[in-house]
Amino acid sequence: MTEQVLERVAGYEQRFNALLEEYFATLDVGGDARSFSRFTPGCLELLRDLSVRGGKRMRVVLLHEAARLVTDGPLEGLDAAALSIELLQTHLLVHDDIIDNSPTRRGGPSTYYAYRERFPDHPQAALGLALLAGDLALALALQTLMEAELPTAMRQAMVEVQTRAAADTFVGQIIDLERDFTVTPGEDVLHCVADYKSARYSVLAPMQLGLLAAGEQPALFEQDLRRYARLAGICGQMRDDYLDLFGDSAVMGKPTGTDIRDGKHSYTVSALLSAVDGSERALVEAALGDPSCTAESIAAIREIGERRGVAGRMQADMRRCAEQASAVAAGWRSRWREEAVTFFELVPFWSVERAK
């Protein structure tokens, strides 16, 4: 990306982080209950901690750049939409860590494990509190839009976008769990999981919200937006899965092989199983779903994947998918502003070139 684009991205991140801090500092949830409830303020503090530990805020970036497709002027509605996007993300992270039994998230404890530490003698209460914290984040995501000072039609349209995105993501989570019951899920299943679980709330919804804030009607361009979001989402998920085995753990700040240890039939694992047989397949299958699988075994599987061409084929598939997404965005030039269209052309390539 150009230096000018990177400056815009950094500006979005900086401005949103300040907005998020202000939001939690002034948030009033629970009313009279907070006067006697110790758990309610604690829940809000955990949600705040997880929310502010966000990364590059790419969903917020997509929101703002989608609005720039129409205009580069200041717009009402972007702040409320940005908060809603990130609060929905917080909800999904809380629940995802419960599903995966993950102890850490964004460089700190997951909400679920934070509650387990607070209530070591009450595991069921810890689970229940984590679930409720995630539910509260979802309610807040919708509340920020419903209470935004916007024209009624725009506010309603934004709520509909986020509600649909949340529902689609829940379906994606279900399909994701179902996928791991299949020995070798087909490409159509893997693409469906990436689309529903990630692309629809991470790419499509932010773009729809940005266009709505700019006074555009995204429903008029739904086919194009959905195709772009699906391809961009698949690129991102492929890259996540690729890095989980073939990435540099020092750069990523976490160990490789997590998907294998968790028994996830990711793009990488599925590609591996399709490429190996005999003793090599036996090694992969023995490691799959084994939480005690050693770093040496993961390194051996990585070497097999590189030698069998799995890494190279995945890189080629990601690149081809990025080119297709970029071509969809290029078709927007006659409709929307040049510099914003260029941004969306570049995003898929950034996604497949990132190192973490």
ZAMARGU-4260 file (C-alpha; in steps of 0.2 Angstrom, whole numbers, plus 5000, padded with zeros to 4 digits):
<rodrens>
0) 5000/5000/5000 | 5006/5018/4997 | 5012/5029/5011 | 4996/5040/5009 | 4985/5025/5011
5) 4995/5019/5026 | 4993/5036/5034 | 4975/5035/5032 | 4974/5018/5040 | 4984/5024/5055
10) 4973/5039/5057 | 4957/5028/5057 | 4965/5017/5070 | 4971/5031/5081 | 4954/5040/5080
15) 4944/5024/5083 | 4954/5019/5098 | 4951/5036/5107 | 4932/5034/5102 | 4932/5017/5110
20) 4940/5023/5126 | 4928/5037/5128 | 4913/5025/5124 | 4918/5013/5138 | 4922/5027/5150
25) 4904/5034/5148 | 4895/5018/5146 | 4880/5016/5158 | 4874/4998/5158 | 4864/4990/5172
30) 4856/5005/5180 | 4852/5002/5198 | 4859/4985/5198 | 4877/4992/5197 | 4874/4999/5215
35) 4875/4982/5222 | 4882/4970/5209 | 4900/4967/5209 | 4900/4956/5194 | 4892/4969/5182
40) 4906/4982/5182 | 4919/4967/5181 | 4910/4961/5166 | 4911/4978/5157 | 4929/4980/5162
45) 4933/4963/5154 | 4924/4968/5138 | 4933/4985/5138 | 4950/4976/5140 | 4947/4964/5126
50) 4940/4978/5115 | 4954/4990/5117 | 4967/4976/5114 | 4962/4976/5095 | 4975/4976/5081
55) 4975/4987/5065 | 4956/4989/5066 | 4954/4983/5047 | 4935/4982/5049 | 4935/5000/5054
60) 4947/5004/5040 | 4935/4996/5027 | 4920/5005/5034 | 4929/5022/5032 | 4936/5017/5015
65) 4919/5011/5009 | 4912/5028/5013 | 4926/5036/5003 | 4920/5027/4988 | 4906/5040/4988
70) 4914/5055/4997 | 4929/5061/5007 | 4919/5073/5017 | 4915/5070/5036 | 4900/5059/5039
75) 4888/5056/5053 | 4885/5038/5057 | 4903/5032/5055 | 4907/5033/5073 | 4892/5023/5078
80) 4895/5010/5064 | 4913/5008/5069 | 4908/5005/5087 | 4895/4992/5082 | 4907/4983/5071
85) 4921/4981/5085 | 4908/4977/5098 | 4901/4963/5087 | 4919/4957/5085 | 4922/4957/5104
90) 4906/4947/5106 | 4912/4934/5093 | 4930/4933/5100 | 4923/4930/5118 | 4912/4916/5111
95) 4925/4909/5099 | 4937/4907/5114 | 4924/4897/5124 | 4921/4886/5109 | 4940/4883/5106
100) 4944/4883/5125 | 4957/4897/5121 | 4967/4904/5136 | 4974/4919/5127 | 4967/4932/5115
105) 4976/4948/5108 | 4991/4946/5120 | 4981/4944/5136 | 4969/4932/5144 | 4953/4927/5135
110) 4937/4932/5144 | 4933/4914/5147 | 4950/4911/5156 | 4949/4927/5165 | 4933/4921/5173
115) 4941/4904/5176 | 4955/4913/5186 | 4942/4923/5196 | 4931/4909/5200 | 4942/4893/5201
120) 4930/4884/5212 | 4915/4888/5201 | 4919/4882/5183 | 4900/4882/5178 | 4898/4900/5184
125) 4914/4905/5175 | 4907/4898/5159 | 4890/4906/5161 | 4898/4923/5165 | 4909/4922/5149
130) 4894/4918/5139 | 4884/4932/5146 | 4898/4944/5143 | 4899/4939/5125 | 4880/4941/5124
135) 4881/4959/5132 | 4894/4964/5119 | 4882/4959/5105 | 4868/4969/5113 | 4879/4984/5115
140) 4884/4982/5096 | 4866/4984/5091 | 4862/4997/5104 | 4875/5009/5098 | 4866/5009/5081
145) 4848/5010/5088 | 4853/5025/5099 | 4863/5034/5086 | 4857/5051/5081 | 4854/5047/5063
150) 4839/5048/5051 | 4827/5034/5055 | 4829/5025/5038 | 4848/5025/5039 | 4848/5019/5057
155) 4836/5005/5053 | 4846/5000/5038 | 4862/4999/5048 | 4854/4988/5062 | 4848/4976/5049
160) 4865/4975/5041 | 4873/4971/5058 | 4859/4959/5063 | 4861/4949/5047 | 4880/4949/5049
165) 4878/4942/5066 | 4866/4928/5061 | 4877/4923/5046 | 4892/4922/5057 | 4883/4911/5070
170) 4879/4899/5055 | 4897/4900/5050 | 4902/4895/5067 | 4890/4880/5066 | 4897/4875/5049
175) 4915/4877/5055 | 4912/4864/5069 | 4903/4853/5057 | 4917/4854/5045 | 4929/4846/5058
180) 4918/4830/5058 | 4922/4828/5040 | 4938/4818/5036 | 4943/4829/5020 | 4930/4843/5018
185) 4929/4849/5000 | 4934/4866/4994 | 4916/4871/4993 | 4914/4868/5012 | 4930/4877/5016
190) 4924/4892/5006 | 4907/4892/5014 | 4915/4892/5031 | 4926/4907/5026 | 4912/4916/5019
195) 4899/4914/5033 | 4911/4914/5048 | 4922/4929/5042 | 4919/4938/5026 | 4901/4943/5029
200) 4904/4952/5046 | 4922/4957/5043 | 4921/4963/5025 | 4903/4964/5018 | 4895/4972/5033
205) 4908/4986/5036 | 4907/4990/5017 | 4888/4991/5018 | 4888/5002/5033 | 4901/5014/5026
210) 4890/5016/5010 | 4875/5019/5020 | 4883/5032/5030 | 4888/5040/5014 | 4870/5040/5008
215) 4872/5026/4995 | 4861/5011/4994 | 4872/4995/4995 | 4857/4984/4990 | 4859/4991/4973
220) 4876/4983/4972 | 4873/4968/4982 | 4880/4955/4970 | 4896/4964/4967 | 4899/4968/4986
225) 4895/4950/4991 | 4907/4943/4977 | 4921/4955/4983 | 4918/4951/5001 | 4918/4932/4999
230) 4934/4932/4988 | 4943/4944/5001 | 4937/4934/5015 | 4943/4917/5007 | 4960/4926/5004
235) 4961/4931/5022 | 4956/4914/5029 | 4968/4905/5018 | 4982/4916/5024 | 4977/4913/5042
240) 4977/4894/5039 | 4993/4895/5029 | 5003/4905/5042 | 4997/4893/5056 | 5009/4880/5049
245) 5021/4889/5037 | 5022/4905/5046 | 5036/4912/5057 | 5031/4910/5075 | 5043/4923/5080
250) 5035/4936/5069 | 5017/4930/5073 | 5021/4930/5092 | 5013/4913/5094 | 5017/4895/5090
255) 5013/4886/5074 | 5003/4871/5072 | 4988/4876/5083 | 4975/4870/5070 | 4983/4853/5069
260) 4983/4851/5088 | 4965/4857/5089 | 4960/4845/5075 | 4954/4858/5064 | 4951/4854/5045
265) 4957/4870/5039 | 4963/4874/5021 | 4981/4869/5026 | 4976/4853/5035 | 4964/4848/5021
270) 4978/4852/5008 | 4990/4841/5017 | 4979/4826/5019 | 4975/4827/5000 | 4994/4827/4996
275) 5001/4814/5007 | 4999/4795/5010 | 5008/4781/5019 | 5019/4785/5033 | 5017/4804/5030
280) 4998/4803/5031 | 4999/4793/5047 | 5010/4806/5054 | 4998/4820/5050 | 4983/4810/5056
285) 4992/4806/5072 | 4995/4824/5076 | 4978/4830/5071 | 4968/4833/5087 | 4982/4829/5099
290) 4985/4844/5110 | 5001/4837/5116 | 5009/4836/5099 | 5027/4842/5100 | 5035/4856/5091
295) 5046/4843/5082 | 5031/4834/5075 | 5024/4851/5069 | 5041/4855/5061 | 5041/4838/5052
300) 5023/4840/5046 | 5029/4858/5039 | 5043/4850/5030 | 5032/4837/5022 | 5020/4851/5017
305) 5034/4861/5009 | 5042/4846/5000 | 5025/4840/4994 | 5021/4857/4986 | 5007/4861/4998
310) 5014/4878/5003 | 5017/4883/4985 | 5000/4878/4979 | 4991/4887/4994 | 5001/4903/4989
315) 4996/4901/4971 | 4978/4899/4976 | 4978/4914/4988 | 4986/4925/4974 | 4973/4919/4961
320) 4959/4923/4974 | 4966/4940/4977 | 4967/4944/4959 | 4949/4939/4957 | 4944/4950/4971
325) 4954/4965/4964 | 4946/4963/4947 | 4929/4964/4955 | 4934/4981/4964 | 4942/4987/4947
330) 4925/4986/4940 | 4919/5000/4952 | 4929/5014/4943 | 4915/5020/4933 | 4903/5021/4948
335) 4914/5027/4963 | 4929/5038/4967 | 4946/5032/4960 | 4957/5033/4975 | 4945/5022/4986
340) 4942/5010/4972 | 4961/5008/4971 | 4962/5004/4990 | 4949/4990/4988 | 4960/4983/4973
345) 4975/4983/4985 | 4967/4975/5000 | 4966/4957/4995 | 4985/4957/4990 | 4989/4964/5007
350) 4979/4950/5015 | 4989/4937/5006 | 5006/4945/5009 | 5005/4949/5027 | 5016/4939/5039
355) 5005/4938/5054
</rodrens>
